[in-house]
Amino acid sequence: MSEDGTDDRTAHLVERMFSGDRVALARLMTLVENRAAELPALMSRVYPRTGGAHVIGITGPPGAGKSTLTDRLTARFRALGKKVGVVAVDPTSPFIGGAVLGDRIRMQSHFLDPGVFIRSLASRGSHGGVARATRDVIRLLDAYGSDVVLVETVGVGQTELDVMRLADTTIVVLVPEAGDAVQVMKAGLLEIADLFVVNKADREGAERMKSELMQMLHLRPASTWSIPVLLTQAAADVGVDEVLRALEAHRGLGQADPERARLRRERRADDLIDLLDEELRRRLAVGLDEGADGLARMMDAVRGGTLDPYTAALRILDDARTLSALLMRPREQ
């Protein structure tokens, strides 16, 4: 066991990843997805190597062409000599994802490119777990040496909004037939978007949707960044260069933007709270199920309905010795 809490095998995997070993990177990502007990110690080793990648989130309704746009952007970044990581966030298992996985087959031209690393993550119905795993996978790709990390999400639900908050730049991809642009506001996309892309712009209604989005954006508070609305036909490779230029412009602005600096500070604080929440829940779950007889009896009473969970919680919180014993249990348990 290393001094920082990681076992020697995991520490060795981290060093191999730092040296560019793709197999080691994949194995560390599996530990991240499984939320291994040693994860905080593992990520503590990785964290000092992060901060160099441009993290780009790509979200929007299913069928908007996000995978095709991701594929085109990956090709553009590779042509510029940049190392690219792609994280595809699925609502179900990446192995039985049906049409979702089928859509991702469009990325297959990059699978054999040593400068591209693609990982698919599944939420498996978890609450918040996918956002946490995505955060850590992004950091692994960053520490691995990726210049750009593209994070593609399938839908526009709460999980996707959580994931998008991990990005430096967020692209919202829409299609003309997706409905009235007011739906964008209802989904919360107006708040998270740094760039709107109306894809499949050869279809009727594209110019109207662009106009509606631009009108809504005028209602936003003044900012140093003027959110562009771009028309693309990703399948035909039309308009992608304009998207690339907007991404580069946004990143250049972000380095000196005081608002971006404030958001980065808030994100770090949120990370700490989120990590504490995850670790404390894990320790409490283990401690309550495997604790001393008194705790075991209390859990049985709660399960049996003879003790309400509110009273049980107050008893534990008011008993400093019991609470300390729960929280200080060895991590490997």
C-alpha positions as CSV (number, residue, x, y, z in Angstrom):
1,M,0.0,0.0,0.0
2,S,1.4,3.4,-1.0
3,E,1.5,6.3,1.5
4,D,-1.4,8.1,-0.3
5,G,-3.8,5.1,0.1
6,T,-3.5,3.5,-3.3
7,D,-2.3,-0.1,-3.5
8,D,1.0,-0.7,-5.4
9,R,-0.8,-2.2,-8.4
10,T,-3.0,0.8,-8.9
11,A,-0.1,3.2,-8.3
12,H,1.8,1.3,-11.0
13,L,-1.2,1.7,-13.4
14,V,-1.2,5.4,-12.8
15,E,2.5,5.7,-13.6
16,R,2.0,3.6,-16.8
17,M,-0.9,5.9,-17.8
18,F,1.3,9.0,-17.3
19,S,3.8,7.4,-19.7
20,G,1.1,7.0,-22.4
21,D,-0.1,3.4,-21.8
22,R,-3.6,3.1,-23.2
23,V,-4.3,-0.3,-21.4
24,A,-3.5,1.2,-18.0
25,L,-5.8,4.2,-18.8
26,A,-8.6,1.8,-19.7
27,R,-8.1,-0.2,-16.4
28,L,-8.1,3.0,-14.3
29,M,-11.4,4.0,-16.1
30,T,-12.9,0.7,-15.0
31,L,-12.0,1.5,-11.4
32,V,-13.6,4.9,-11.8
33,E,-16.8,3.4,-13.2
34,N,-17.0,0.8,-10.4
35,R,-16.4,3.6,-7.8
36,A,-13.7,1.6,-6.1
37,A,-13.0,2.3,-2.4
38,E,-9.6,3.7,-3.2
39,L,-10.9,6.1,-5.8
40,P,-10.2,9.3,-3.9
41,A,-6.6,8.3,-3.3
42,L,-6.2,7.3,-6.9
43,M,-7.6,10.6,-8.2
44,S,-5.5,12.5,-5.7
45,R,-2.5,11.1,-7.6
46,V,-3.9,12.1,-10.9
47,Y,-5.3,15.6,-10.1
48,P,-1.9,17.5,-10.2
49,R,-1.6,16.4,-13.9
50,T,-5.0,17.9,-14.9
51,G,-6.0,21.3,-16.2
52,G,-4.4,21.2,-19.6
53,A,-7.2,19.8,-21.7
54,H,-10.0,21.7,-23.3
55,V,-13.2,19.9,-22.2
56,I,-16.0,20.3,-24.7
57,G,-19.5,19.1,-23.8
58,I,-21.9,18.2,-26.7
59,T,-25.5,17.7,-25.8
60,G,-29.0,17.9,-27.4
61,P,-32.0,15.7,-28.1
62,P,-31.6,12.2,-29.6
63,G,-31.2,12.2,-33.3
64,A,-29.8,15.8,-33.5
65,G,-26.5,14.5,-35.0
66,K,-24.3,14.8,-32.0
67,S,-22.2,11.7,-32.8
68,T,-21.6,12.9,-36.3
69,L,-20.6,16.3,-35.1
70,T,-18.3,14.7,-32.5
71,D,-16.8,12.6,-35.3
72,R,-16.2,15.6,-37.5
73,L,-14.7,17.7,-34.7
74,T,-12.4,14.8,-33.7
75,A,-11.1,14.6,-37.3
76,R,-10.5,18.4,-37.3
77,F,-8.6,18.3,-34.0
78,R,-6.5,15.4,-35.2
79,A,-5.6,17.2,-38.4
80,L,-4.3,20.0,-36.1
81,G,-2.1,17.4,-34.4
82,K,-4.1,17.4,-31.1
83,K,-4.6,14.4,-28.9
84,V,-8.3,13.7,-28.4
85,G,-10.3,11.9,-25.8
86,V,-14.0,11.1,-26.4
87,V,-16.4,10.3,-23.6
88,A,-19.8,9.0,-24.8
89,V,-22.4,9.1,-21.9
90,D,-25.2,6.6,-22.5
91,P,-28.5,6.2,-20.6
92,T,-28.1,2.4,-20.6
93,S,-25.3,-0.1,-21.0
94,P,-22.9,0.6,-23.8
95,F,-23.0,-3.1,-24.7
96,I,-26.8,-3.2,-25.2
97,G,-27.4,0.4,-26.2
98,G,-29.2,-0.5,-29.4
99,A,-29.6,2.5,-31.6
100,V,-27.4,4.6,-29.3
101,L,-24.5,2.3,-29.8
102,G,-25.3,2.0,-33.5
103,D,-25.0,5.8,-33.8
104,R,-21.6,5.6,-32.2
105,I,-20.3,3.3,-34.9
106,R,-19.8,6.4,-36.9
107,M,-16.7,7.0,-34.7
108,Q,-15.2,3.7,-35.7
109,S,-12.7,5.4,-38.1
110,H,-10.9,6.8,-35.0
111,F,-10.7,3.6,-33.0
112,L,-7.4,2.6,-34.5
113,D,-5.9,6.1,-34.2
114,P,-3.4,6.1,-31.3
115,G,-4.1,9.8,-30.9
116,V,-7.8,9.2,-30.1
117,F,-9.2,7.4,-27.0
118,I,-12.9,6.7,-26.9
119,R,-14.8,5.5,-23.8
120,S,-18.5,4.9,-23.4
121,L,-20.1,5.3,-19.9
122,A,-23.4,4.0,-18.8
123,S,-25.6,5.5,-16.2
124,R,-27.3,2.2,-15.4
125,G,-30.1,4.1,-13.7
126,S,-27.7,5.6,-11.1
127,H,-28.5,8.9,-9.4
128,G,-25.6,11.2,-9.9
129,G,-23.2,8.4,-10.4
130,V,-22.8,9.0,-14.1
131,A,-21.8,12.6,-13.6
132,R,-19.2,11.6,-11.0
133,A,-17.7,8.9,-13.2
134,T,-17.7,11.2,-16.1
135,R,-15.8,13.9,-14.1
136,D,-13.1,11.4,-13.1
137,V,-12.8,9.9,-16.6
138,I,-12.3,13.4,-18.0
139,R,-9.6,13.9,-15.5
140,L,-7.9,10.7,-16.4
141,L,-7.9,11.6,-20.1
142,D,-6.6,15.1,-19.2
143,A,-3.7,13.5,-17.1
144,Y,-3.1,11.1,-19.9
145,G,-2.2,14.0,-22.1
146,S,-5.3,14.7,-24.2
147,D,-5.4,18.2,-25.6
148,V,-9.1,18.1,-26.1
149,V,-11.8,16.0,-24.4
150,L,-15.2,15.7,-26.1
151,V,-18.0,14.7,-23.9
152,E,-21.2,13.6,-25.7
153,T,-24.4,13.0,-23.9
154,V,-27.5,11.3,-25.3
155,G,-30.3,13.6,-24.0
156,V,-31.0,16.8,-22.1
157,G,-32.2,15.5,-18.8
158,Q,-30.8,16.3,-15.3
159,T,-27.9,13.9,-15.7
160,E,-26.9,15.6,-18.9
161,L,-27.1,19.0,-17.4
162,D,-24.9,17.8,-14.5
163,V,-22.4,16.4,-17.0
164,M,-22.3,19.6,-19.0
165,R,-21.3,21.6,-15.9
166,L,-18.0,19.7,-16.1
167,A,-17.2,21.2,-19.5
168,D,-15.2,24.3,-20.3
169,T,-17.3,24.9,-23.4
170,T,-20.8,23.5,-24.0
171,I,-22.3,22.9,-27.5
172,V,-26.1,22.4,-27.7
173,V,-27.0,20.7,-30.9
174,L,-30.6,21.1,-32.2
175,V,-32.5,20.2,-35.4
176,P,-35.2,22.3,-37.1
177,E,-37.9,19.8,-36.5
178,A,-37.1,19.5,-32.8
179,G,-39.9,21.9,-32.0
180,D,-40.3,25.5,-30.9
181,A,-37.1,27.1,-29.5
182,V,-39.0,27.8,-26.3
183,Q,-38.4,24.1,-25.5
184,V,-34.7,25.1,-25.2
185,M,-35.5,27.4,-22.3
186,K,-37.7,24.7,-20.6
187,A,-34.9,22.2,-20.8
188,G,-32.4,24.7,-19.1
189,L,-30.2,24.7,-22.2
190,L,-30.1,28.5,-22.5
191,E,-28.3,28.6,-19.2
192,I,-25.6,26.1,-20.1
193,A,-24.9,26.7,-23.8
194,D,-21.8,28.5,-24.9
195,L,-22.5,27.7,-28.5
196,F,-25.7,26.6,-30.3
197,V,-25.6,24.4,-33.4
198,V,-28.6,24.0,-35.6
199,N,-27.7,20.8,-37.4
200,K,-29.3,19.3,-40.5
201,A,-29.7,22.9,-41.7
202,D,-30.8,21.9,-45.1
203,R,-34.2,21.0,-43.7
204,E,-37.1,23.4,-43.5
205,G,-37.2,25.7,-40.5
206,A,-33.4,25.9,-39.8
207,E,-33.2,29.7,-40.4
208,R,-36.3,30.3,-38.3
209,M,-34.9,28.3,-35.4
210,K,-31.6,30.2,-35.6
211,S,-33.5,33.5,-35.6
212,E,-35.6,32.5,-32.5
213,L,-32.5,31.4,-30.6
214,M,-30.7,34.6,-31.4
215,Q,-33.7,36.6,-30.1
216,M,-33.8,34.6,-26.9
217,L,-30.1,35.1,-26.4
218,H,-30.6,38.9,-26.5
219,L,-32.6,38.5,-23.3
220,R,-29.6,37.2,-21.4
221,P,-27.5,39.5,-19.3
222,A,-24.6,41.1,-21.0
223,S,-21.4,39.0,-21.1
224,T,-17.9,39.1,-22.5
225,W,-18.9,36.1,-24.7
226,S,-21.5,36.5,-27.4
227,I,-23.1,33.1,-27.8
228,P,-23.0,32.2,-31.6
229,V,-25.8,30.2,-33.3
230,L,-24.3,28.3,-36.2
231,L,-25.9,26.3,-39.0
232,T,-24.3,22.9,-39.9
233,Q,-24.9,19.8,-41.9
234,A,-22.5,17.5,-40.0
235,A,-23.3,14.5,-42.2
236,A,-22.1,16.4,-45.2
237,D,-19.2,18.0,-43.3
238,V,-20.7,21.5,-43.8
239,G,-20.3,24.3,-41.2
240,V,-17.9,22.2,-39.0
241,D,-15.0,24.6,-39.6
242,E,-17.1,27.5,-38.2
243,V,-17.9,25.4,-35.1
244,L,-14.1,24.7,-34.6
245,R,-13.3,28.4,-34.9
246,A,-16.0,29.3,-32.3
247,L,-14.6,26.6,-29.9
248,E,-11.1,28.0,-30.2
249,A,-12.4,31.6,-29.7
250,H,-14.3,30.6,-26.6
251,R,-11.3,28.8,-25.1
252,G,-9.1,31.8,-25.8
253,L,-11.6,34.1,-24.0
254,G,-12.0,31.7,-21.1
255,Q,-8.4,31.9,-20.1
256,A,-8.8,35.6,-19.1
257,D,-12.5,35.9,-18.4
258,P,-13.1,36.7,-14.7
259,E,-16.5,35.0,-14.8
260,R,-14.8,31.8,-16.0
261,A,-12.3,32.1,-13.1
262,R,-15.2,32.5,-10.7
263,L,-17.0,29.4,-12.1
264,R,-13.8,27.4,-11.8
265,R,-13.5,28.3,-8.2
266,E,-17.1,27.3,-7.6
267,R,-16.6,24.0,-9.4
268,R,-13.7,23.1,-7.2
269,A,-15.7,23.8,-4.1
270,D,-18.6,21.8,-5.5
271,D,-16.2,18.9,-6.3
272,L,-15.1,18.8,-2.6
273,I,-18.8,18.7,-1.4
274,D,-19.6,16.0,-4.0
275,L,-16.6,13.9,-3.1
276,L,-17.4,14.2,0.7
277,D,-21.0,13.2,0.0
278,E,-20.0,10.1,-2.0
279,E,-17.4,9.0,0.5
280,L,-19.5,9.6,3.6
281,R,-22.5,7.8,2.1
282,R,-20.2,4.8,1.3
283,R,-18.7,4.7,4.8
284,L,-22.1,5.2,6.5
285,A,-23.7,2.4,4.4
286,V,-20.8,0.0,5.3
287,G,-20.8,1.1,9.0
288,L,-24.5,0.7,9.5
289,D,-24.7,-2.7,7.9
290,E,-21.5,-4.1,9.6
291,G,-21.4,-2.0,12.7
292,A,-21.7,-3.0,16.4
293,D,-24.7,-4.7,17.8
294,G,-26.4,-1.5,18.8
295,L,-26.2,-0.1,15.2
296,A,-27.3,-3.4,13.7
297,R,-30.3,-3.5,16.0
298,M,-31.2,0.0,15.1
299,M,-31.0,-0.8,11.4
300,D,-33.2,-3.9,11.9
301,A,-35.7,-1.7,13.8
302,V,-35.8,0.8,10.9
303,R,-36.2,-1.9,8.3
304,G,-38.9,-3.5,10.4
305,G,-40.8,-0.2,10.8
306,T,-40.6,-0.2,14.6
307,L,-38.3,2.8,14.5
308,D,-38.7,5.7,12.1
309,P,-35.6,6.8,10.1
310,Y,-35.8,10.4,11.5
311,T,-35.5,9.3,15.1
312,A,-32.7,6.8,14.2
313,A,-30.8,9.5,12.3
314,L,-31.0,12.0,15.2
315,R,-29.8,9.3,17.7
316,I,-26.7,8.6,15.5
317,L,-26.0,12.3,14.9
318,D,-26.3,13.1,18.7
319,D,-24.0,10.3,19.7
320,A,-20.5,11.6,19.0
321,R,-18.8,8.2,19.7
322,T,-21.1,6.3,17.4
323,L,-20.9,8.9,14.6
324,S,-17.1,9.0,14.9
325,A,-16.9,5.2,14.7
326,L,-19.0,5.1,11.6
327,L,-17.0,7.8,9.8
328,M,-13.6,6.6,10.8
329,R,-14.0,3.0,9.7
330,P,-11.2,1.7,7.6
331,R,-11.7,2.5,3.9
332,E,-11.0,-0.9,2.6
333,Q,-14.1,-2.2,4.4
